[in-house]
Amino acid sequence: KGMATPGKAGIPLGVMKLLDPRQLKPDITETERILTVLDETIVKLEITRLIPRIIGSLERYARMLGPEITSCLLEHQKLSVEIHHLLASPGDEESMRAVEQRLKCSLRNILRLFLANPLLYHGLKYKVRVRESPADVFIKAFMKFRDFTLEKLLISPDEEKEKIQFMKDISLRVEKNTETISALRKELAAVIQTRDEELNRKDKMIENLKTSIEDLAKNCKAEIQHIMEEGENQQKEDEKASMVRCARLKQDVQLLRARFNALVLEHRASELALRKVKGR
């Protein structure tokens, strides 16, 4: 017989077996028996984990459990207390072995009753709250072992080799993609660095131009101030020179006027003398 059809339509059987063999349901009798034993063991472990909490709140779950299981749990509780006392005061090994045997039989009987009523087990599993304990770690590890066993049972040696080769190919692709991504990141980092350097260079150029403009403005202001001061000084000198020339011109005018007046007087005197001569 072959394997059952995968649950996901459209995926080839070989690919499904390679990617997730647990999706396939085995129909080989030996495989089913092995998985049944493993699954029952997981259930027994989970029930055993719940028993102490159920016994601790037995009145709460008594109606749900029924009289037979409740009676067995009470007997199991008495045996647990008895073996604790024997452990606290060791000495009678025969009694210890007898109580241990009775405790094991009690546990097997309780597990048998729970396994005969799977609905009760599943109801208690989601109703009883149990704190995280080392037992949970063991149960999870056993579940992984069950899945690993199923995978080994479903995959033939040739398929196992094919799967290993498939995983190697995937690893190589991932490695190549990682190298490509790393190279692209380096290239991107180089581009970003070049861009940053160019931006820094332009920023420095702009800063230098700004400084040059500010210096030029300061120099122009100082030059304009100097020209204005020179203009004012020249104007003052020109005013002084003009005043000196005006004063000289006034003196020349006064001299010329005095000369003119003297000539006029001299002319008048000569005219008067000539008139006197003519009169005679």
Solvent accessible surface area in square Angstrom, and as a share of the most:
residue,aa,sasa,rsa
1,K,215,0.91
2,G,56,0.54
3,M,44,0.20
4,A,36,0.28
5,T,123,0.72
6,P,18,0.11
7,G,70,0.68
8,K,115,0.49
9,A,104,0.81
10,G,84,0.80
11,I,62,0.31
12,P,83,0.52
13,L,77,0.38
14,G,42,0.41
15,V,63,0.36
16,M,7,0.03
17,K,22,0.09
18,L,24,0.12
19,L,107,0.53
20,D,36,0.19
21,P,5,0.03
22,R,129,0.47
23,Q,72,0.32
24,L,3,0.01
25,K,153,0.65
26,P,20,0.12
27,D,53,0.27
28,I,67,0.34
29,T,70,0.41
30,E,108,0.49
31,T,9,0.05
32,E,78,0.35
33,R,162,0.59
34,I,72,0.37
35,L,13,0.06
36,T,69,0.40
37,V,93,0.54
38,L,18,0.09
39,D,53,0.28
40,E,77,0.34
41,T,43,0.25
42,I,17,0.09
43,V,37,0.21
44,K,74,0.32
45,L,46,0.23
46,E,17,0.08
47,I,2,0.01
48,T,53,0.31
49,R,60,0.22
50,L,7,0.03
51,I,5,0.02
52,P,91,0.57
53,R,102,0.37
54,I,1,0.00
55,I,24,0.12
56,G,67,0.64
57,S,35,0.23
58,L,18,0.09
59,E,167,0.75
60,R,159,0.58
61,Y,5,0.02
62,A,34,0.27
63,R,233,0.85
64,M,74,0.33
65,L,9,0.05
66,G,22,0.21
67,P,120,0.76
68,E,107,0.48
69,I,12,0.06
70,T,21,0.12
71,S,66,0.43
72,C,23,0.14
73,L,0,0.00
74,L,81,0.40
75,E,75,0.34
76,H,20,0.09
77,Q,71,0.32
78,K,136,0.58
79,L,5,0.02
80,S,31,0.20
81,V,76,0.44
82,E,69,0.31
83,I,19,0.10
84,H,121,0.54
85,H,121,0.54
86,L,36,0.18
87,L,107,0.53
88,A,86,0.67
89,S,78,0.50
90,P,108,0.68
91,G,68,0.66
92,D,80,0.42
93,E,117,0.53
94,E,128,0.58
95,S,39,0.25
96,M,29,0.13
97,R,146,0.53
98,A,50,0.39
99,V,5,0.03
100,E,65,0.29
101,Q,96,0.43
102,R,116,0.43
103,L,38,0.19
104,K,115,0.49
105,C,60,0.36
106,S,15,0.10
107,L,51,0.25
108,R,131,0.48
109,N,50,0.25
110,I,0,0.00
111,L,17,0.09
112,R,136,0.50
113,L,18,0.09
114,F,3,0.01
115,L,60,0.30
116,A,82,0.64
117,N,65,0.33
118,P,73,0.46
119,L,150,0.75
120,L,14,0.07
121,Y,7,0.03
122,H,88,0.39
123,G,29,0.28
124,L,1,0.01
125,K,71,0.30
126,Y,153,0.58
127,K,100,0.42
128,V,6,0.04
129,R,178,0.65
130,V,44,0.26
131,R,211,0.77
132,E,127,0.57
133,S,38,0.25
134,P,116,0.73
135,A,43,0.33
136,D,14,0.07
137,V,99,0.57
138,F,115,0.48
139,I,11,0.06
140,K,118,0.50
141,A,54,0.42
142,F,39,0.16
143,M,71,0.32
144,K,148,0.63
145,F,105,0.44
146,R,53,0.19
147,D,37,0.19
148,F,112,0.47
149,T,24,0.14
150,L,6,0.03
151,E,39,0.18
152,K,94,0.40
153,L,62,0.31
154,L,5,0.03
155,I,14,0.07
156,S,48,0.31
157,P,104,0.65
158,D,106,0.55
159,E,42,0.19
160,E,45,0.20
161,K,140,0.59
162,E,96,0.43
163,K,40,0.17
164,I,83,0.42
165,Q,96,0.43
166,F,73,0.30
167,M,98,0.44
168,K,114,0.48
169,D,53,0.28
170,I,58,0.30
171,S,65,0.42
172,L,96,0.48
173,R,156,0.57
174,V,85,0.49
175,E,96,0.43
176,K,132,0.56
177,N,87,0.45
178,T,77,0.45
179,E,105,0.47
180,T,75,0.44
181,I,85,0.43
182,S,46,0.30
183,A,58,0.45
184,L,102,0.51
185,R,169,0.62
186,K,145,0.61
187,E,107,0.48
188,L,106,0.53
189,A,56,0.44
190,A,55,0.42
191,V,89,0.51
192,I,69,0.35
193,Q,110,0.49
194,T,87,0.50
195,R,133,0.49
196,D,53,0.27
197,E,96,0.43
198,E,65,0.29
199,L,88,0.44
200,N,81,0.41
201,R,120,0.44
202,K,95,0.40
203,D,84,0.44
204,K,139,0.59
205,M,93,0.41
206,I,108,0.55
207,E,102,0.46
208,N,97,0.50
209,L,99,0.49
210,K,111,0.47
211,T,64,0.37
212,S,63,0.41
213,I,116,0.59
214,E,82,0.37
215,D,66,0.34
216,L,110,0.55
217,A,58,0.45
218,K,136,0.58
219,N,96,0.49
220,C,59,0.36
221,K,153,0.65
222,A,63,0.49
223,E,94,0.42
224,I,100,0.51
225,Q,97,0.43
226,H,91,0.40
227,I,100,0.51
228,M,107,0.48
229,E,78,0.35
230,E,89,0.40
231,G,38,0.37
232,E,92,0.41
233,N,81,0.42
234,Q,97,0.43
235,Q,106,0.47
236,K,123,0.52
237,E,103,0.46
238,D,72,0.37
239,E,89,0.40
240,K,133,0.56
241,A,41,0.32
242,S,44,0.28
243,M,137,0.61
244,V,74,0.42
245,R,136,0.50
246,C,63,0.37
247,A,49,0.38
248,R,153,0.56
249,L,108,0.54
250,K,134,0.57
251,Q,111,0.49
252,D,67,0.35
253,V,71,0.41
254,Q,118,0.53
255,L,103,0.51
256,L,108,0.54
257,R,147,0.54
258,A,57,0.44
259,R,154,0.56
260,F,129,0.54
261,N,73,0.37
262,A,56,0.44
263,L,111,0.55
264,V,42,0.24
265,L,115,0.57
266,E,109,0.49
267,H,121,0.54
268,R,153,0.56
269,A,62,0.48
270,S,56,0.36
271,E,64,0.29
272,L,99,0.49
273,A,51,0.40
274,L,111,0.55
275,R,151,0.55
276,K,116,0.49
277,V,98,0.56
278,K,168,0.71
279,G,67,0.64
280,R,237,0.87
